[in-house]
Amino acid sequence: MRFAESDITARLAAYAVETQPDDLPNPVRQEALRSLFNIVGCTIGGARHEIVDIADQSLGPFSGPLQATLFARGRRSDGLHATMINCLASSVFSFDDTHEQAVVHPSGPVAAAVLAFAEMRAVTGADLLAAFALGIELECRLAKAISVPPAKGSMAWSGTGITGGFGAAAAVARLMRLDETGMRRALGIALAQAAGFRAMHGTMMTPMMPAQAGQSGFRAALLAERGFTAGQTALEGRYGFLSVFCEQPDLATLAGDLGTRFELLRNTYKPYPCGIVIHPIIDACLQLRRERSISAGAIAKVAIQASPGTMALCNNRNPADEMQAHVSLHHWTAVAFIRGTARIQDMDTETAVKDPALRSFQDKVEATLNPALAGDAAIVTVTLTDGSRHECAILHGIGSASNPMSNGDLERKFVDLSEPVVGPARTRELVDKTWGLPALADAGDLARAAA
């Protein structure tokens, strides 16, 4: 399918403005609710992390009117600061959702922005969910169109960092009921602020890049509403976003089949708090440990065949701290075999990352590239000290699109994240209120309940 060089931004703006909630098929609305449910749990779970504390203490003194809730932090702030802090919390444990092909983490920036907006101006739960779904859809389309073949993109940039603001702007502008011209302004302003690159992975900037994207998207919508201008062909124009971030974009993926093909349906959810491409390796290690009764002390060598994405992003031995552990396949292999788990506490800097047993075990782990493996696949072969070998091949890791987490799985994840922070009673209230979002007359009630 071919598109005129000058109408891509206009097509997407019109779609974001004109689509009605009932135009979204029920499976799309349900997946949007699952995405929102998952990210609310992640936000509560990460709300009191030291990284969130640093950001809030550094920037909070400059915030404005008390408009929106800082999840699980017992205070309110202005909408822009709340968007940044809540999105930072949602991403801080690397437990957020992931589009199966573009490997973008779409929900954090969009959810933080629309939930903050819903406390500032009354919107129904159904309208918020529709805006959230459309923001996610546009974000995932853009990320895929610049990174997944036949597109020719770059691994250097952070996909969420450069596309999250686009999704957040679309969603908030939709709730503002901007017309197509206003929507195009909002999208252009957001795209002009796109930023983030992968050299920051393994640092506190990893979760800050999505947080900056969410805040910039909200800011873009606020500016557009007041008439602040931007280029009307921000995506496809000469020297526009597509030419900056991609050698060859896939325009059909970006703007084709609007309303009939939904990238939101390719969203996936993490059972483990780390880079998603490590997940099939963890699955394989846990399965070998469980089914073969393999003890860590009996292992002489672990040979891992990993996907190209895994090797590019997570082939990092001996991480120094929690943030580096998020993207270390060696660390999580050691955790799986020694502890038989893959939990948030398994990447704590002092009790896990610096654990001598875990660090020593990593010397036994070797990863090699298998270009035939998809991102949700891995092959792990264990050689024991007696010379015997055992292999486990995972074709589709738990949580992938082909092996998805159920609603029950998502609820257990939410509870595990939320209960240590706000306790069982409030967790139950938040679970019910989040699942019940479509029926809320005032969607801001959900954010206020998470105070």
N, C-alpha and C positions, 0 to 999 in steps of 0.2 A: 504494500500500500504506500502511495506517495502523498506527500503533503506539501502545500505551498510553503515556501521559505518564511512567509510573513504571518502565518496564522496559528502557530503552535501555542504560544502563550494565550492567544484569544480563545482557542478551542478549550483549553484547560480551565480558563477563567469562567467561560460560559457554563461548562459542566459543573463547576463548583457552585455557581450561583443558581442554576436552573433545576438541578436535581432535587426532587422532593424525597422525604424519608420513605414514602411508600414505593418510590422508584427503585430503592435498594432491595434486592431479593432477600428473602428471609435468611438464607445461609450467610449472606454478607453481614446482615445486622447481627446475627448470632456470633459470627467471628469477631466483629467489632467489639461486642460486649465481652467476649473472652479476652481479647487484647487489652481492653480497659481494665477488666478485673485483674489480670495478671500484673499490669503495671501499677495499679493502686497498691497491691500487696508488696511489690518491690519498693515502692516509695516509702511505705510505712516501715518496712524492714531496714531500709538504709537511712532513715531520717536522723538518727543520732550518731551516725558515723563521724569520726574525727575530721574527715575531709569536709563533710557538710558543716561541722562546727567552725572550721577555719574560714570557709567561704561566708557563712552567715555572720561571724564575728568581724570579719574584715569589711564586708560590704553593707551589713545591716544598718550601721550608723548613718548611712547615706540614703536609706530608704524613705519613702514618703508616707501617705495616708494608710491607715490600717484597713486595707481592702480585702485581703485574701489570707487564707490559712496556710501556715507553714506546717505541713503534715507532721504530727506526733512531736512537735517541738513546743507546744503550749503557748504559741504566740501568733500574731498576725503581722502582715507587712503590706507593702504596696503590691499591685498585681505583677509587675515586672520582676521584683525581687522574689516573690513567692514562686513564680514560674521557674526561675533559675534554680532556687534552692530545692524545690520539689523534684525537678528533673534531675538535678545532681544526685539527690537521694535515690531516685529510681534506677540510676545507672551505676551507683558506686560499687555494688557487688558483682557487676557483670552478669546479672540475673535477668536482664530485660529481654524482650522478644526479639526475633530475628526473621527477616524475610529470607526464605530458603534459597533464593538464587542471588539476590543482590547483597546479602549479608549486611543489610542495614538494620538498625535497631529503631523501628519507626515510632513506637507508641510514646516513649518518654517525652520528647519535645511537644508533641501534639496534645497529649493528655494534660501535662502541666499547664499549658497555655489555656486550654478550654475550661479546665476546672477553676483556674484563677479568674477567668472572665465571668464564669457563672456565678461567682460570689459578688461580682461588681454590678452585673445587670442580670435580671431574672430571665432564665431560659428553662424550658422544660427538659426533662431527662431524654425524651425522644429526640428533641432537636439537637441536644448536645451530642447524643450518640451518632446521629446522622452527620453532623459536622466533623466529629472525630473520625468517622469512617471515611469521609471524603478527603480529609487531610492525610490520613494514612495512605489512601489509594494514590493520591498524587505524589506523595513522598516516595513510595515504593516504585511507582512508574518511573520517576526521574532517576532514582538510584539505579534501577535496572537498565534504563536506557543509556546510561553512561558507563556501565561496568560489565554487563553480561553480553557475551558474544551473541549476535554479530557486532555489537558495539566494541569499539577499541578505546579503552579508558586507561586508568593508572591505578595501581595499588597504593600509590603514595599518599593519597588524600583519605581522610576519614569520611566514609560514606554518610554516616549520620550527621557529622559536623556540617557537611556542605548541602545536605538535602532536608534535614530536619526542620530548618526554619521555613522552608517552602511549604511543608505540610502544616506547620503551626500557623503560618500566615493565612493559608487557605481556610483552615478550620475557624479561626477567630473572625476573619472577614466574613465568613458565611454566617456566623452567629450575629454579627453586626448588621447583617442584611445589606451589605454593600452591593451596588449594581456591578455590571461587568467591568465598567471602566475603573471603579474603585478596587475591584478584585485584582485587576491587572496591575494597578499601582501597588497593591499590597504584595503581590507575588514578586514584582520587580524590586521593591525595596528589600524584601527578604533575601532574594537571590544576590543582591549587591553586597550583602553582609556575610555570604557563605565563607566558612573558614574551617580549617582543621586538617591535620596530616598525621600519618601513622607513626612518625618518629616520636610522637608524644605518648604512644601506647606504653604501658608499664609505668606511667607516672600519674599524678593526681589530675593531669589534664585529660586523661582518658574519659572520665565521667563529666568533666567540665565542658568538653566539646559539644555533647548533646545539650547540656544545660544552656550554653551560650546560644545554640541554635533555637531552642524553644523560646528563650527570651527575645532573640532578634526577630522571630516570627511574630510574636505578640506585639512587639514594638512596631513592626512594619504595618500591621493592621491598624494600630492606633494612629500612626502617621497618615496612612492612606485615607482613613475616615475623615481627617481634617483637610484633605486636599493636597497633601504632600505628593509631589510627582515623582515618577520614575519612568524609564524607558518602557514603551508599550510592547516591545518585542524582546523582553529581557532574556528569554531562553534562546531564541533562534537568531536574534539580530547579529549583525557583524560585530565581532568582539564581545558577544553575549556569553551567558553562562555556559552554553554547550561548547563553544569554541575554546573557552578557558579551561574547562575541566575534562574535556574528552576530545580525542583525536577524530573519532568517527561515532556519532551518536546513532542510536537505533530509534528513529522517529516513529516507526510503527508501534513499538512498545510504549513509547511515551504518550502518544496521542491517538492511537488506533483503538477501535472497538470500545470506546467509552460507553459505559452503561451495560455492556454485555460481557466483557472480560474484567475480572476483578483480581488484582494482585494481592489485595487484602486476604484472599482465600489461601495464599501461599505463606501466610505468617505462621511462625512457629514459636514455641515456648521452651525455656530451658529447665531441665531437671537439676542441673548442676551450675554452681556460681563461677563460671569461667568462660573463656572463649568457646563459642559453640563448636568450632571445628575440633576441639579436644574431646567432646562428648562421646563419640563412638569409641575412642581409645579407652575412656573410663569404663564404658559399657563392657568392652572386651576384657579389661583387667578384672573387673568385679565378677564377671561371669566365669573366668578361669579360676579365680580364687574360690568362688562358691562351688562350682561344679567339679573341680579337680582337687579341691581341698588343699590348694597350694599355699604353703606358708612362705612369707617373704624370705626367711632365712635359708630356704631350700633353693632359692633362685640364683642362678649364676649369671644369666643374661636375659634381657628383654629386648627383642627386635620388633620394631614397629614400622609397618608400611603405612604411610600417611599421604593424604591428599595434597595437591599443590598448595591449597589455601592454608592447610595446617602447617606445612613446612615454611611457608612465607611468613606466617604470623606468630607461630607458637613454638618454634624449634629453639627454645631458650632454656638452657641448662642452668641450674643453681640460681634461681631468682634471689634477689637481695631483700625483698619486702613483699607485702601483700599485693601491691599493684602489679609488680612484675610477675607474681605467681598467677595472676589472672590469665596470663598468656604463656604459661610454661607447661608444655606437655610432659616434660620430665618430672616436674613437681607433682602433677596430678596422677601420673603413673605410680610414683612412689607412695602417694597417699592411698590410692586404691588397693595396692598390694599389702601395705603395712597396716593400714587402719581399717580397710574394708568399707570406706565411706567416701563421700565427696560433698562436704558441707561447707558452710560459711566459715566455721571455726577451723577448717582444715587449710585455710590460707592466712590465718592470723600470723603476723610477722614473728612474734616472740615464741609462740607455742607450736607453730607448724613450720613456717618458712625456715626458721633457724634451728629446727629440730635436727640434731646430728644424725639420727637414724634415717630421716627422710632425705637429707642432703647426701648422705653416703650412698643410699640406694640409687640415686640418680646416675651415679657412675656406671651402673649396669644397663642403663637404658640407651639404646641407639635408635634413631629414627631415620628412615630413608624415604625418598620420594617415590611414590607409585602414581604416575600421571593418569592411570586408568581409574583411580578411586575418586568418587564424588566426595563432596564436603561432609556428607553425613555417614561416611564409611571409613573403616580402618581394619587392618589385620595385625594382630598382636601374637607373636610367637615367643613362648617362654622356654628357655633351656635351664634345666635344673642341675644341681651339682652332681647328680648321679648320671648325667648325660642324656636323660630323657627330654623329649621336646613335646610341647603342647601348644596348639594354635587355636585361636578364635577369630573368626572373620565376622565383622558387623557390617551388614549392608546398609542398614538404616538405623541410626542411633535413636534412642528414646527421645521423644520430643520433636523429631523431624517431621516433615510433612507426610512421609510415608509410614511413620510410626508415632502418631501424635499423642500428646497428653490429653486425657479426658478432662471433663469438667471437674470430676472428683479429684483427679491429680492436681489440677490448678488450685482447687480449694485447699487441699492439704499443704501445698506450697505456700499459699497465702497465710494459712494459720501458722505454719512454721516460722514464717518471716515476721508476722505481726504480734503473736503472743508474747515473745520476749520483750517487745517494745511497749505495747499498750495493754497487755493482759488478755485473758480469755474472754471476759464479758464484752469488752469493747471490740475485740476481734470479731466475735459473733455478730455484733451489731453492724460492723463494717462489711463483713461478708454478705449479710442479707441486703444491706442498703446498696452495695455495688451491683450484685446480681439484679436487684430491683430497680436499677437506674431508669429503664425505659418508662416506668410508671410514675416517676417522681414529677410532681408539678413544679418543683423548684430544684433544679440540678445542683444548685449551690449547697443544698443540704448535705450532699455526699462529702464535699470538701470540709464543710464545717464539722461534720461528725468525726473527721480524721484529725482534729486539733490535738 
